[in-house]
Amino acid sequence: MFGIAQESKKIKVQSDRTIKDEARFPGATILAKVNKQVYMEHEGIEIWCDQAVHYSEDKFVRAFGNVKMMQGDTLTMTSAYAEYNGNTQFAYAREKVFMEMPSNTLSTDTLFFDRTRQQAYYRSGGTVKDSSRTNTLTSKIGRYFMDRGMFSFNTNVKIVNPENTVDSERLDYFEENGHAYLYGPSTVKGKESTLYCERGFYDTEVKTGYAIKNARIDYDNRTVFGDSIFYNSAREFASATNNIKVLDTANQSVITGHYAEVFKDKDSVFITKRALAATLQEKDSIYIHSDTLMITGKPDHRIMNGFYDVRIYKSNMSGKSDSINVDQTTGYTKLLGKPIIWSQRNQMTGDTIKIISNPETEKIDSLVVYQNAFLAQEDTLKAGYNQVKGQILYGLFKDNEIYQVDIDKNTETVFFQRESEGDLNLIGINKVLSSSIRLLLEQREIVDVYYYQNVSGTLYREIDLPENARELSGFVWRGDEQILSKKDLFKGEAPPKLTKIKGIPLPVEDEDFFNEETIKRIEENTGQGSKLLEQKLEDAELKETNEELETPKKDDSDTSTEQ
């Protein structure tokens, strides 16, 4: 760091030509190039230019034409015009300003440099190039902290490199590691995705980012929201934590949960912690909940798999199983592992259940229950259960309601047969064996039963058939598990424990570049003819000036002196 000495040294000057013109430049010496550029040095800063106006007593110089300033090996700045004040150790440059640091370059129209605080500042637009990482950074306002190796950019900030483009309203960039901290509405746009947040971090070297506050990542037809999102551009991977929502516009589905992973190149999404998928089907959403959901495949062939305690709900159907497979192209939904379906008043169970929907109309066409198929319905007056058992069950649907059921191979039935009119008195309990059975349903009730081949049965009076003989072998009524609403999908589950989100530090609120102390320092040590204060330091907009130095008189002489 440089400090202001009580008595700073005078500016050393070397010039081919010097002129005194008290009428036009009182107290100043005009310096001009003949063969060599004018050279000046002051306490570690060197200046070259074609012409200069030097106010020795004020330790102030105005430099014109091919101006070059150097501060050791840490900073080199070129411009068409510059000023330097030895008392304030403050420099100002304008017109084609180019500043070079060990690993970065800065181009702008107007630049301020405070040697006391080792800070550079522009507010009329600038471009920084980090050659070691092929990053180009632009903004309207920028500030460089040499002691921290940090740029603070404001307003219309952009980073461009071959892989990504970053846009932000406020961005802090560290030259040592290429880390960028984003504040305000910001995006990281890659070839396959766009990350958005209002506070975030991005590593421009390894192409990874971390976003919080209204964070989301957009793909071609999928958007992921979350309290926080981690992003790896090189792997085309993203993970989201807490209050996750994945919108799939290609298939009109929404998946929620509290942890998700997205692999773009594999077109896959993995989501867990209270995972719930909602897909719109014929103006009626179907909800699927499980511990874990995984969606894979291109938009025209999405496949969803759910694992562990799967629960599904639709306005006229619900179900449970250990796992589920949904193929949106074929319209097939398979429930595996103790599957059960409730449709209207009917309970259907078996080893495997397949629901078949029409991919175009999205209406349910049919379902198939494989191995140990059961269909059961509570008796109208709750005296017991009507049951049908066989090896395989086929159900047909119309307008999303089941109207016909066929059961094949070694079928057995138990039916509570009642009078069709009046008080529905129980006629008896009918137990029948046959090769196959067909049931017809109307308004959710079994209205007709047809038995085929090898039919044998008995109609028992209620008092003649004991309770333990009224249920078929393997029958279990699971009505208390039936999912009757979307809320029931989470019945019996404890709320998930959410991960604590790692925050991103707020930007360090440094004093303004032109703070009260700096303005006072400049105003109390202003050199004659200085254009610095014409910049209206309190404004964000600069007033450009283009005053040219008049040609010096011909009675000049060669000199090399300290003034």
C-alpha positions in Angstrom: 0.0 0.0 0.0 1.1 3.6 -0.7 0.6 6.3 1.8 0.7 10.1 1.5 3.9 11.5 3.1 3.8 14.8 5.0 6.2 16.2 2.4 6.0 14.1 -0.8 9.0 14.3 -3.2 8.8 16.4 -6.3 8.1 14.8 -9.6 11.3 14.0 -11.5 11.2 15.0 -15.2 13.2 14.3 -18.3 12.2 16.1 -21.5 13.7 16.9 -24.9 12.0 20.2 -24.9 10.6 22.6 -22.2 8.6 25.8 -22.6 7.4 28.5 -20.1 4.3 30.3 -21.0 3.0 32.2 -17.9 0.2 33.8 -19.9 -1.5 30.6 -20.8 0.0 28.2 -18.2 1.0 30.2 -15.1 3.3 28.3 -12.8 3.7 25.4 -15.2 6.3 24.0 -17.5 5.3 22.6 -20.9 7.2 19.5 -21.8 7.3 18.0 -25.3 8.8 15.1 -27.2 11.5 15.6 -29.9 13.2 12.2 -30.2 12.2 10.6 -26.9 9.0 10.7 -25.0 8.6 12.9 -21.9 9.5 10.9 -18.9 8.3 11.5 -15.3 8.8 9.5 -12.1 7.3 9.9 -8.6 7.7 7.6 -5.7 7.4 4.4 -7.6 5.2 5.5 -10.5 6.6 6.2 -14.0 5.0 8.2 -16.7 5.8 8.5 -20.4 3.9 10.8 -22.9 4.4 13.0 -26.0 3.5 16.3 -24.3 2.9 17.3 -20.7 2.0 20.4 -18.6 3.9 20.1 -15.3 3.0 22.2 -12.2 6.1 21.6 -10.1 4.9 23.3 -6.9 1.6 21.4 -7.0 3.3 18.2 -7.8 0.7 17.8 -10.6 1.1 16.9 -14.2 -1.2 16.6 -17.3 0.0 14.2 -19.9 -1.0 14.1 -23.6 -0.5 11.7 -26.4 0.6 8.0 -26.1 0.5 8.2 -22.3 1.9 5.3 -20.4 2.0 4.9 -16.6 3.8 2.1 -14.8 3.7 1.1 -11.1 6.5 -1.4 -10.7 5.7 -4.8 -12.3 2.1 -4.7 -11.0 0.4 -2.3 -13.3 0.8 -0.6 -16.6 -1.7 1.8 -18.0 -1.9 3.5 -21.4 -4.3 6.3 -22.7 -4.5 9.3 -24.8 -4.7 11.7 -21.8 -3.9 11.4 -18.1 -3.4 13.4 -14.9 -1.3 12.6 -11.9 -1.2 14.4 -8.6 1.8 13.6 -6.4 0.1 15.1 -3.3 -3.0 12.9 -3.5 -1.2 10.1 -5.4 -4.4 10.0 -7.5 -4.3 9.4 -11.3 -7.0 9.9 -13.9 -7.0 8.7 -17.5 -9.3 9.0 -20.5 -9.6 8.0 -24.1 -8.6 4.5 -25.1 -7.6 3.6 -21.6 -5.9 0.2 -21.3 -4.6 -1.1 -18.0 -2.5 -4.3 -17.8 -2.1 -6.3 -14.6 -0.1 -9.6 -14.2 -3.1 -11.8 -15.2 -5.7 -9.3 -16.5 -6.2 -6.4 -18.8 -8.8 -3.6 -18.5 -10.1 -1.5 -21.3 -12.3 1.6 -20.8 -12.9 5.2 -21.8 -12.3 6.8 -18.4 -10.4 5.4 -15.4 -9.5 6.6 -11.9 -6.6 5.2 -10.0 -6.1 5.8 -6.3 -2.5 4.8 -5.3 -3.2 5.4 -1.7 -5.8 2.7 -1.5 -4.5 0.8 -4.6 -7.9 0.9 -6.3 -8.9 1.5 -9.9 -12.4 2.5 -10.9 -14.5 3.1 -14.0 -18.2 4.0 -14.5 -18.6 4.5 -18.2 -18.3 0.9 -19.3 -15.3 -1.4 -19.3 -13.9 -4.7 -20.4 -11.7 -7.0 -18.3 -9.9 -10.0 -19.9 -8.6 -12.8 -17.8 -6.3 -14.5 -20.3 -5.5 -17.4 -18.0 -9.1 -18.5 -18.1 -10.4 -17.1 -21.4 -12.9 -15.0 -19.5 -14.0 -11.7 -20.8 -15.9 -9.5 -18.3 -17.8 -6.4 -19.2 -19.9 -4.0 -17.1 -20.9 -0.4 -16.9 -19.3 0.2 -13.5 -16.2 -1.6 -12.2 -13.7 -1.3 -9.3 -10.4 -3.2 -8.9 -9.0 -3.8 -5.4 -5.3 -4.6 -6.0 -4.7 -5.8 -2.4 -7.5 -8.4 -2.7 -7.0 -9.3 -6.3 -10.7 -8.6 -6.7 -12.9 -6.9 -9.3 -16.3 -5.6 -8.2 -18.6 -5.1 -11.2 -22.0 -3.3 -11.2 -24.8 -2.8 -13.8 -25.1 -4.9 -17.0 -22.3 -7.3 -15.9 -21.4 -10.1 -18.3 -18.8 -12.9 -18.3 -18.2 -14.7 -21.6 -16.1 -17.8 -22.1 -16.3 -20.6 -24.6 -18.5 -22.7 -22.4 -20.8 -20.2 -20.6 -22.2 -16.7 -20.5 -22.8 -15.1 -17.1 -25.1 -12.1 -16.7 -25.6 -10.3 -13.4 -26.4 -6.9 -11.8 -23.6 -7.2 -9.3 -20.7 -9.5 -9.5 -17.4 -9.9 -7.5 -14.6 -11.6 -9.3 -11.4 -12.9 -7.9 -8.5 -13.1 -10.3 -6.5 -15.7 -8.4 -9.0 -18.5 -8.8 -11.7 -17.2 -11.2 -14.4 -17.3 -8.6 -17.4 -15.1 -9.2 -20.1 -14.1 -6.6 -23.4 -13.1 -8.1 -25.9 -10.7 -6.5 -29.2 -9.6 -7.9 -31.0 -11.2 -10.9 -28.2 -13.4 -12.5 -28.0 -16.2 -15.1 -25.3 -18.7 -16.1 -26.1 -19.8 -19.6 -24.5 -22.8 -21.2 -25.1 -24.7 -24.4 -27.7 -27.0 -22.8 -29.1 -25.1 -19.8 -29.5 -21.8 -18.1 -29.1 -21.3 -14.3 -31.0 -18.4 -12.7 -30.7 -17.0 -9.2 -30.6 -13.8 -7.2 -27.6 -14.8 -5.2 -25.0 -17.3 -6.3 -21.5 -18.4 -6.8 -19.8 -19.6 -10.1 -16.3 -21.0 -10.5 -15.3 -20.0 -14.0 -12.3 -22.4 -14.0 -14.0 -25.7 -13.2 -17.4 -24.5 -14.5 -19.4 -25.2 -11.4 -21.9 -23.0 -9.7 -24.1 -22.8 -6.6 -27.3 -20.8 -6.6 -29.8 -19.7 -3.9 -32.7 -17.2 -3.6 -35.3 -17.9 -6.4 -32.9 -20.5 -7.9 -33.9 -22.4 -11.0 -32.2 -24.2 -13.9 -33.9 -24.3 -17.4 -33.4 -27.1 -20.0 -35.1 -27.4 -23.3 -38.3 -28.7 -21.9 -37.6 -29.1 -18.2 -37.2 -26.5 -15.4 -35.9 -27.3 -11.9 -36.6 -25.1 -8.9 -35.1 -25.4 -5.4 -34.0 -23.5 -2.4 -30.4 -24.2 -3.6 -29.0 -25.6 -6.8 -25.6 -26.9 -7.5 -24.5 -26.8 -11.2 -21.7 -28.6 -13.0 -21.5 -27.4 -16.6 -18.7 -29.8 -17.7 -20.8 -32.9 -16.5 -24.1 -31.4 -17.5 -25.2 -32.2 -14.0 -27.3 -30.3 -11.4 -28.6 -31.1 -8.0 -31.3 -29.2 -6.1 -32.0 -29.2 -2.3 -35.2 -28.3 -0.4 -38.6 -27.4 -1.8 -37.8 -28.9 -5.2 -40.1 -28.6 -8.2 -39.4 -30.1 -11.6 -41.6 -28.9 -14.5 -41.7 -31.1 -17.6 -43.5 -29.1 -20.3 -43.1 -31.9 -22.8 -45.3 -34.3 -20.7 -47.3 -31.8 -18.7 -45.9 -33.1 -15.4 -44.7 -31.6 -12.1 -42.4 -33.4 -9.7 -41.8 -32.1 -6.1 -39.5 -33.3 -3.3 -36.6 -32.0 -1.3 -33.6 -33.4 -3.1 -33.1 -33.9 -6.9 -30.3 -34.7 -9.3 -30.5 -34.0 -13.0 -28.2 -35.5 -15.7 -28.8 -33.7 -18.9 -26.8 -35.9 -21.2 -28.8 -38.9 -19.9 -32.1 -37.1 -19.8 -32.7 -38.3 -16.3 -34.0 -36.8 -13.1 -33.7 -38.4 -9.7 -35.8 -37.0 -6.8 -36.3 -38.1 -3.2 -37.5 -36.9 0.2 -41.3 -36.7 -0.1 -41.1 -37.2 -3.9 -44.4 -36.6 -5.7 -45.1 -36.6 -9.4 -48.3 -35.0 -10.8 -49.3 -35.7 -14.5 -52.3 -34.1 -16.1 -54.5 -36.8 -17.8 -57.7 -35.9 -19.5 -58.2 -32.8 -17.3 -57.6 -34.9 -14.2 -54.2 -35.2 -12.6 -52.7 -38.5 -11.5 -50.4 -38.3 -8.5 -47.6 -40.7 -7.7 -45.7 -40.6 -4.4 -42.8 -42.7 -3.3 -39.6 -42.5 -1.4 -37.6 -42.1 -4.7 -38.7 -41.2 -8.2 -36.5 -41.5 -11.3 -37.5 -40.1 -14.7 -35.4 -41.1 -17.8 -35.5 -40.8 -21.5 -36.1 -38.2 -24.2 -39.3 -36.2 -24.2 -40.9 -38.5 -26.7 -40.2 -41.6 -24.6 -40.2 -40.7 -20.9 -40.1 -43.5 -18.4 -40.7 -43.0 -14.7 -39.7 -45.5 -11.9 -40.7 -45.1 -8.3 -39.3 -47.1 -5.5 -40.3 -47.9 -1.9 -43.8 -47.4 -0.6 -45.4 -46.2 -3.8 -48.8 -44.5 -3.6 -50.9 -43.3 -6.4 -54.1 -41.2 -6.5 -56.5 -40.1 -9.2 -60.1 -38.8 -8.6 -61.6 -42.2 -9.4 -58.7 -44.6 -8.7 -55.9 -45.0 -6.1 -53.3 -47.7 -5.4 -50.2 -48.8 -3.5 -47.2 -51.0 -4.3 -43.5 -51.4 -3.5 -42.4 -50.0 -6.9 -43.9 -48.6 -10.1 -42.9 -48.3 -13.7 -44.7 -45.8 -16.0 -44.0 -45.7 -19.8 -45.6 -42.5 -21.1 -45.1 -43.6 -24.7 -46.9 -46.9 -24.5 -49.3 -45.8 -21.8 -48.4 -48.8 -19.6 -48.1 -48.4 -15.8 -46.8 -51.4 -13.8 -47.2 -51.8 -10.0 -44.9 -54.4 -8.5 -44.5 -55.8 -5.0 -47.8 -56.3 -3.1 -49.7 -54.0 -5.5 -53.3 -52.9 -4.8 -55.7 -50.8 -6.8 -59.0 -49.3 -5.6 -61.4 -48.3 -8.3 -64.7 -47.1 -7.1 -65.8 -49.6 -4.5 -63.5 -52.3 -5.8 -60.3 -53.6 -4.4 -57.9 -55.4 -6.7 -54.7 -57.2 -5.7 -52.3 -59.6 -7.2 -48.5 -60.2 -7.8 -48.3 -57.6 -10.5 -50.8 -55.0 -11.8 -50.6 -53.3 -15.2 -52.7 -50.3 -16.0 -53.1 -49.5 -19.7 -54.0 -46.0 -20.9 -54.5 -44.6 -24.4 -51.4 -42.4 -25.0 -53.4 -40.1 -27.2 -56.5 -39.6 -25.2 -54.8 -40.4 -21.9 -57.9 -42.2 -20.7 -57.5 -45.6 -18.9 -58.5 -48.4 -21.3 -57.9 -51.5 -19.2 -55.9 -53.1 -16.4 -54.5 -56.6 -15.9 -53.7 -58.3 -12.6 -51.2 -61.2 -12.9 -51.1 -64.2 -10.6 -53.2 -64.5 -7.4 -55.7 -62.0 -8.7 -58.3 -60.8 -6.3 -61.3 -58.5 -6.7 -63.2 -57.6 -3.6 -66.1 -55.3 -2.8 -67.7 -54.6 0.6 -71.3 -55.9 0.8 -73.9 -53.2 0.4 -75.0 -53.6 4.0 -71.5 -54.3 5.2 -72.3 -57.9 6.2 -69.1 -59.1 4.5 -67.2 -59.0 1.3 -68.0 -60.0 -2.3 -64.8 -61.7 -3.6 -63.5 -63.1 -6.9 -60.3 -65.0 -7.1 -58.3 -66.4 -10.0 -54.9 -66.5 -11.7 -55.4 -63.5 -14.0 -57.8 -60.5 -14.1 -58.7 -58.3 -17.0 -60.6 -55.0 -16.3 -62.1 -52.8 -19.0 -62.8 -49.1 -18.6 -65.1 -46.5 -20.2 -64.8 -42.9 -19.3 -62.3 -43.8 -16.7 -64.7 -46.1 -14.9 -64.5 -49.9 -14.8 -67.5 -51.6 -16.4 -66.3 -55.2 -17.1 -64.0 -57.7 -15.3 -62.9 -61.1 -16.6 -61.1 -63.5 -14.3 -59.5 -66.7 -15.7 -58.1 -70.0 -14.4 -59.4 -71.7 -11.3 -61.7 -69.0 -10.3 -63.6 -68.9 -7.0 -66.3 -66.4 -5.8 -68.1 -65.5 -2.7 -71.2 -63.2 -3.2 -73.8 -61.9 -0.7 -76.9 -62.3 -2.8 -79.6 -59.8 -2.0 -83.1 -58.9 -3.2 -82.7 -56.3 -6.0 -85.5 -54.1 -4.7 -87.0 -53.0 -1.4 -85.0 -53.5 1.7 -82.2 -55.6 0.1 -82.9 -58.6 2.3 -80.1 -61.2 2.1 -81.1 -64.2 0.1 -77.9 -66.1 0.8 -74.2 -66.4 0.4 -73.2 -67.9 -3.0 -69.9 -69.8 -3.3 -69.0 -70.9 -6.8 -66.0 -72.5 -8.6 -65.5 -72.2 -12.4 -62.9 -71.9 -15.1 -63.6 -68.2 -15.7 -65.9 -65.5 -14.7 -67.2 -62.2 -16.2 -68.5 -59.4 -14.0 -70.5 -56.5 -15.4 -70.7 -53.2 -13.3 -73.0 -50.3 -13.5 -72.7 -47.2 -11.4 -69.8 -48.9 -9.5 -71.9 -51.9 -8.5 -71.7 -55.5 -9.7 -75.0 -56.1 -11.6 -74.3 -59.4 -13.4 -72.0 -62.4 -12.9 -71.4 -65.0 -15.6 -69.6 -68.3 -14.9 -68.0 -70.4 -17.7 -67.0 -74.1 -17.8 -66.8 -76.5 -14.9 -69.2 -74.5 -12.8 -70.1 -75.8 -9.4 -71.4 -73.9 -6.4 -73.7 -73.6 -3.5 -76.1 -70.9 -2.2 -75.8 -71.0 1.6 -78.2 -69.5 4.1 -76.4 -67.0 6.3 -76.8 -69.2 9.4 -75.3 -72.2 7.5 -72.0 -70.6 6.5 -69.6 -69.8 9.4 -67.6 -66.6 9.4 -64.3 -68.2 8.6 -65.8 -69.8 5.5 -67.0 -66.5 4.0 -63.5 -65.4 2.9 -61.5 -67.0 0.2 -58.0 -68.3 1.0 -55.5 -65.5 0.8 -58.1 -62.7 1.0 -57.1 -59.5 3.0 -59.4 -56.5 3.1 -57.3 -53.3 3.1 -59.9 -50.7 3.0 -58.3 -48.7 5.9 -55.3 -48.1 3.6 -57.4 -46.7 0.7 -56.1 -43.4 -0.5 -59.1 -41.1 -0.8 -57.4 -37.7 -1.4 -54.1 -36.2 -2.4 -53.4 -35.6 1.3 -53.7 -39.3 2.0 -50.6 -39.9 -0.1 -48.5 -38.9 2.8 -50.6 -40.5 5.6 -48.5 -42.0 8.3 -45.3 -40.4 7.1 -43.2 -38.1 9.3 -42.2 -34.7 7.7 -38.8 -34.9 6.1 -35.8 -33.3 7.8 -34.7 -30.5 5.5 -31.0 -29.9 4.8 -29.6 -26.7 6.2 -28.8 -24.5 3.1 -25.3 -23.1 2.9 -25.6 -19.4 2.4 -23.5 -17.1 0.2 -21.9 -14.2 1.9 -23.2 -10.8 1.2 -20.9 -8.5 -0.7 -18.4 -6.5 1.4 -19.9 -3.0 1.6 -16.8 -1.0 1.0 -16.9 2.8 1.2 -17.6 4.4 -2.2 -14.6 4.9 -4.3 -15.2 8.6 -4.2 -16.0 8.8 -0.5 -15.9 12.0 1.6 -12.2 11.6 2.5 -11.2 11.0 -1.2 -13.2 13.9 -2.5 -11.8 16.2 0.2 -8.2 15.0 -0.6 -8.7 15.7 -4.3 -10.4 19.1 -3.8 -7.7 20.3 -1.4 -4.9 19.3 -3.8 -6.4 20.1 -7.2 -3.8 21.1 -9.8 -4.4 24.0 -12.2 -6.2 22.9 -15.4 -7.2 19.6 -13.9 -10.1 17.9 -15.7 -10.7 15.4 -12.9 -13.3 17.4 -11.0 -15.2 18.0 -14.2 -16.2 14.4 -14.0 -18.9 15.3 -11.4 -17.7 12.8 -8.9 -21.1 12.4 -7.3 -22.7 11.3 -10.5 -22.7 7.8 -12.1 -22.4 9.4 -15.6 -19.2 11.0 -16.8 -18.9 14.3 -18.6 -16.3 13.7 -21.3 -13.9 16.5 -22.2 -11.5 16.6 -25.1 -9.4 19.7 -24.6 -6.2 19.6 -26.8 -2.9 21.2 -25.7 -1.9 24.1 -28.0 1.4 23.7 -29.9 4.3 25.1 -27.9 6.5 28.0 -29.1 9.7 27.3 -31.0 12.1 28.9 -28.5 12.3 25.7 -26.5 15.5 24.0 -25.4 16.7 20.5 -24.5 16.8 19.8 -20.8 16.9 17.0 -18.2 16.1 18.2 -14.7 14.3 17.6 -11.5 11.6 20.2 -10.8 
